[in-house]
């Protein structure tokens, strides 16, 4: 497709598409905290619990980069 290999398109999608999706999910969590009047501690809990999987995925990508995998 447009001179790119399937691997390059997949890498772009994983890198930028998933980053955009994570940013959108963080916006949803922030909006949920704002509309529910969660307060500081409640907002922290929402971000910590609901964003924990995203943090794991980001950490996995960083570890793979550092190890050269």
MMTF fields as JSON, N, C-alpha, C and O atoms, coordinates in Angstrom:
{
  "mmtfVersion": "1.0.0",
  "mmtfProducer": "UNKNOWN",
  "numBonds": 275,
  "numAtoms": 276,
  "numGroups": 69,
  "numChains": 1,
  "numModels": 1,
  "chainsPerModel": [1],
  "groupsPerChain": [69],
  "chainIdList": ["A"],
  "bondAtomList": [4, 2, 8, 6, 12, 10, 16, 14, 20, 18, 24, 22, 28, 26, 32, 30, 36, 34, 40, 38, 44, 42, 48, 46, 52, 50, 56, 54, 60, 58, 64, 62, 68, 66, 72, 70, 76, 74, 80, 78, 84, 82, 88, 86, 92, 90, 96, 94, 100, 98, 104, 102, 108, 106, 112, 110, 116, 114, 120, 118, 124, 122, 128, 126, 132, 130, 136, 134, 140, 138, 144, 142, 148, 146, 152, 150, 156, 154, 160, 158, 164, 162, 168, 166, 172, 170, 176, 174, 180, 178, 184, 182, 188, 186, 192, 190, 196, 194, 200, 198, 204, 202, 208, 206, 212, 210, 216, 214, 220, 218, 224, 222, 228, 226, 232, 230, 236, 234, 240, 238, 244, 242, 248, 246, 252, 250, 256, 254, 260, 258, 264, 262, 268, 266, 272, 270],
  "bondOrderList": [1, 1, 1, 1, 1, 1, 1, 1, 1, 1, 1, 1, 1, 1, 1, 1, 1, 1, 1, 1, 1, 1, 1, 1, 1, 1, 1, 1, 1, 1, 1, 1, 1, 1, 1, 1, 1, 1, 1, 1, 1, 1, 1, 1, 1, 1, 1, 1, 1, 1, 1, 1, 1, 1, 1, 1, 1, 1, 1, 1, 1, 1, 1, 1, 1, 1, 1, 1],
  "groupList": [{"groupName": "UNK", "atomNameList": ["N", "CA", "C", "O"], "elementList": ["N", "C", "C", "O"], "formalChargeList": [0, 0, 0, 0], "bondAtomList": [1, 0, 2, 1, 3, 2], "bondOrderList": [1, 1, 2], "singleLetterCode": "X", "chemCompType": "L-PEPTIDE LINKING"}],
  "groupTypeList": [0, 0, 0, 0, 0, 0, 0, 0, 0, 0, 0, 0, 0, 0, 0, 0, 0, 0, 0, 0, 0, 0, 0, 0, 0, 0, 0, 0, 0, 0, 0, 0, 0, 0, 0, 0, 0, 0, 0, 0, 0, 0, 0, 0, 0, 0, 0, 0, 0, 0, 0, 0, 0, 0, 0, 0, 0, 0, 0, 0, 0, 0, 0, 0, 0, 0, 0, 0, 0],
  "groupIdList": [1, 2, 3, 4, 5, 6, 7, 8, 9, 10, 11, 12, 13, 14, 15, 16, 17, 18, 19, 20, 21, 22, 23, 24, 25, 26, 27, 28, 29, 30, 31, 32, 33, 34, 35, 36, 37, 38, 39, 40, 41, 42, 43, 44, 45, 46, 47, 48, 49, 50, 51, 52, 53, 54, 55, 56, 57, 58, 59, 60, 61, 62, 63, 64, 65, 66, 67, 68, 69],
  "secStructList": [7, 6, 6, 7, 7, 2, 2, 2, 2, 2, 2, 2, 0, 0, 0, 0, 0, 2, 2, 2, 2, 2, 2, 2, 2, 2, 2, 2, 2, 2, 2, 2, 2, 2, 2, 6, 6, 7, 2, 2, 2, 2, 2, 2, 2, 2, 2, 2, 2, 2, 6, 2, 2, 2, 2, 2, 2, 2, 2, 2, 2, 2, 2, 2, 2, 2, 2, 6, 7],
  "xCoordList": [0.836, 0.0, 0.889, 1.615, 0.838, 1.588, 3.085, 3.768, 3.604, 5.029, 5.494, 6.697, 4.568, 4.923, 4.641, 3.697, 5.464, 5.223, 4.162, 3.833, 3.643, 2.629, 3.201, 2.501, 4.459, 5.104, 5.191, 4.965, 5.517, 5.611, 4.247, 4.138, 3.222, 1.87, 1.415, 0.814, 1.695, 1.323, 2.066, 1.471, 3.337, 4.134, 3.602, 3.508, 3.255, 2.68, 1.354, 1.094, 0.517, -0.781, -0.655, -1.382, 0.263, 0.473, 1.035, 0.596, 1.991, 2.656, 1.737, 1.503, 1.218, 0.45, -1.042, -1.691, -1.581, -3.007, -3.33, -4.312, -2.513, -2.751, -2.462, -3.135, -1.479, -1.208, -2.403, -2.763, -3.007, -4.193, -5.358, -6.113, -5.509, -6.576, -6.366, -7.333, -5.133, -4.827, -5.128, -5.698, -4.749, -5.043, -6.549, -7.015, -7.307, -8.763, -9.34, -10.258, -8.807, -9.285, -8.949, -9.74, -7.79, -7.455, -8.411, -8.782, -8.811, -9.81, -11.138, -11.8, -11.527, -12.776, -12.714, -13.685, -11.596, -11.439, -11.502, -12.16, -10.836, -10.862, -12.284, -12.733, -12.987, -14.363, -15.269, -16.142, -15.067, -15.835, -15.585, -16.525, -14.332, -13.998, -14.604, -15.073, -14.593, -15.128, -16.638, -17.175, -17.331, -18.798, -19.328, -20.446, -18.539, -19.009, -18.573, -18.84, -17.895, -17.392, -16.584, -16.843, -15.617, -14.87, -13.907, -13.554, -13.473, -12.496, -11.091, -10.891, -10.119, -8.728, -8.431, -7.872, -8.802, -8.494, -9.277, -8.733, -10.538, -11.342, -10.802, -10.792, -10.355, -9.756, -8.48, -8.227, -7.669, -6.449, -6.762, -6.11, -7.763, -8.138, -8.625, -8.257, -9.453, -9.931, -8.779, -8.721, -7.867, -6.742, -5.844, -5.366, -5.603, -4.715, -5.308, -4.626, -6.564, -7.182, -7.503, -7.169, -8.147, -8.583, -7.439, -7.519, -6.379, -5.258, -4.127, -3.091, -4.298, -3.226, -2.833, -1.648, -3.802, -3.502, -2.748, -1.867, -3.09, -2.378, -0.929, -0.021, -0.722, 0.638, 1.452, 2.628, 0.841, 1.525, 1.918, 3.014, 1.023, 1.333, 2.471, 3.352, 2.453, 3.523, 4.843, 5.882, 4.807, 6.025, 6.581, 7.794, 5.699, 6.139, 6.847, 7.876, 6.305, 6.935, 8.301, 9.243, 8.411, 9.693, 10.709, 11.866, 10.307, 11.234, 11.696, 12.878, 10.781, 11.18, 12.179, 13.135, 11.962, 12.876, 14.262, 15.281, 14.285, 15.559, 16.354, 17.583, 15.632, 16.301, 16.582, 17.304, 16.029, 16.256, 15.509, 15.98, 14.374, 13.579, 12.669, 11.91],
  "yCoordList": [-1.163, 0.0, 1.236, 1.479, 2.002, 3.24, 3.039, 3.95, 1.876, 1.613, 1.177, 1.073, 0.921, 0.455, -1.026, -1.541, -1.71, -3.127, -3.272, -2.315, -4.472, -4.741, -4.512, -4.038, -4.849, -4.661, -3.18, -2.816, -2.327, -0.893, -0.289, 0.557, -0.722, -0.224, -0.676, 0.105, -1.919, -2.43, -1.697, -1.351, -1.457, -0.736, 0.679, 1.159, 1.346, 2.682, 2.651, 3.501, 1.669, 1.554, 1.283, 1.865, 0.406, 0.1, 1.311, 1.634, 1.98, 3.099, 4.305, 4.775, 4.808, 6.048, 5.819, 6.589, 4.785, 4.506, 4.143, 4.628, 3.298, 2.912, 4.06, 4.191, 4.89, 6.064, 7.018, 7.58, 7.202, 8.057, 7.444, 8.161, 6.141, 5.453, 5.567, 5.765, 5.447, 5.594, 7.02, 7.221, 8.009, 9.405, 9.632, 10.361, 9.022, 9.15, 8.494, 9.033, 7.339, 6.674, 7.488, 7.526, 8.14, 9.01, 10.197, 10.628, 10.727, 11.79, 11.299, 12.022, 10.086, 9.524, 9.385, 9.708, 8.911, 8.776, 10.151, 10.306, 11.144, 12.499, 13.059, 13.669, 12.85, 13.332, 12.636, 13.271, 11.354, 10.609, 11.161, 11.322, 11.451, 11.998, 13.387, 13.726, 14.181, 15.542, 15.536, 16.271, 14.702, 14.682, 14.028, 14.321, 13.143, 12.478, 13.205, 12.737, 14.361, 15.131, 14.239, 14.19, 13.545, 12.538, 13.143, 12.463, 14.356, 14.941, 14.489, 13.756, 14.942, 14.608, 13.13, 12.5, 12.577, 11.173, 10.259, 9.278, 10.574, 9.774, 9.815, 8.799, 10.981, 11.106, 10.29, 9.621, 10.351, 9.551, 8.068, 7.343, 7.613, 6.195, 5.806, 4.75, 6.655, 6.36, 6.238, 5.288, 7.197, 7.146, 5.959, 5.307, 5.664, 4.565, 3.23, 2.418, 2.994, 1.702, 1.522, 0.494, 2.512, 2.361, 2.507, 1.988, 3.204, 3.393, 2.405, 2.475, 1.495, 0.57, -0.331, -0.599, -0.796, -1.624, -0.866, -1.419, 0.398, 1.218, 1.427, 1.406, 1.627, 1.799, 0.535, 0.615, -0.621, -1.888, -2.038, -2.507, -1.639, -1.746, -0.809, -1.176, 0.388, 1.352, 0.843, 0.956, 0.279, -0.26, -1.408, -1.523, -2.253, -3.362, -2.837, -3.378, -1.795, -1.221, -0.627, -0.779, 0.044, 0.641, -0.447, -0.326, -1.504, -2.607, -3.28, -3.595, -3.509, -4.1, -3.205, -3.701, -1.899, -0.972, -1.009, -1.047, -0.998, -0.981, -2.284, -2.267, -3.414, -4.702, -4.998, -5.945, -4.21, -4.412, -5.601, -6.236, -5.914, -7.066, -6.635, -7.448],
  "zCoordList": [0.0, 0.0, 0.0, 0.964, -1.051, -1.206, -1.008, -0.539, -1.352, -1.249, 0.129, 0.366, 1.042, 2.376, 2.499, 1.899, 3.282, 3.522, 4.608, 5.309, 4.73, 5.75, 7.153, 8.048, 7.328, 8.626, 8.997, 10.151, 8.024, 8.282, 8.617, 9.504, 7.912, 8.178, 9.564, 10.302, 9.92, 11.239, 12.34, 13.361, 12.154, 13.156, 13.351, 14.481, 12.253, 12.35, 13.098, 13.95, 12.775, 13.439, 14.921, 15.726, 15.286, 16.699, 17.419, 18.523, 16.816, 17.488, 17.623, 18.737, 16.528, 16.563, 16.778, 17.486, 16.182, 16.365, 17.801, 18.362, 18.396, 19.775, 20.728, 21.751, 20.418, 21.25, 21.227, 22.262, 20.08, 19.984, 20.752, 21.41, 20.674, 21.404, 22.91, 23.646, 23.383, 24.799, 25.255, 26.328, 24.447, 24.791, 24.876, 25.753, 23.984, 24.019, 25.274, 25.891, 25.649, 26.863, 28.107, 29.049, 28.125, 29.255, 29.323, 30.415, 28.178, 28.15, 28.716, 29.46, 28.372, 28.887, 30.409, 31.093, 30.944, 32.39, 33.049, 34.078, 32.482, 33.039, 33.014, 33.984, 31.909, 31.79, 32.807, 33.398, 33.009, 34.004, 35.407, 36.185, 35.73, 37.047, 37.228, 38.315, 36.177, 36.265, 36.436, 37.264, 35.65, 35.708, 36.982, 37.405, 37.599, 38.812, 40.076, 41.183, 39.92, 41.065, 42.006, 43.209, 41.45, 42.199, 43.207, 44.17, 43.044, 43.941, 43.568, 42.599, 44.361, 44.036, 44.201, 43.303, 45.345, 45.598, 44.657, 44.149, 44.427, 43.504, 42.087, 41.392, 41.66, 40.331, 40.242, 39.24, 41.306, 41.331, 41.225, 40.473, 41.981, 41.947, 40.554, 40.04, 39.939, 38.588, 37.6, 36.819, 37.635, 36.709, 37.005, 36.077, 38.272, 38.62, 38.205, 37.579, 38.544, 38.272, 36.793, 36.204, 36.195, 34.807, 33.81, 32.696, 34.197, 33.28, 33.542, 32.881, 34.483, 34.839, 33.667, 33.469, 32.896, 31.732, 30.664, 30.007, 30.488, 29.505, 29.931, 29.101, 31.219, 31.734, 31.491, 31.136, 31.678, 31.42, 29.962, 29.656, 29.056, 27.634, 27.258, 26.48, 27.804, 27.521, 28.084, 27.434, 29.3, 29.912, 29.073, 28.902, 28.551, 27.707, 26.463, 26.06, 25.858, 24.667, 24.988, 24.21, 26.124, 26.527, 26.811, 26.408, 27.493, 27.814, 26.534, 26.396, 25.591, 24.315, 23.58, 22.984, 23.622, 22.963, 23.617, 22.928, 24.946, 25.657, 25.473, 25.414, 25.384, 25.208, 23.746, 23.435, 22.851, 21.422, 20.864, 19.92, 21.417, 20.97, 19.851, 19.325]
}
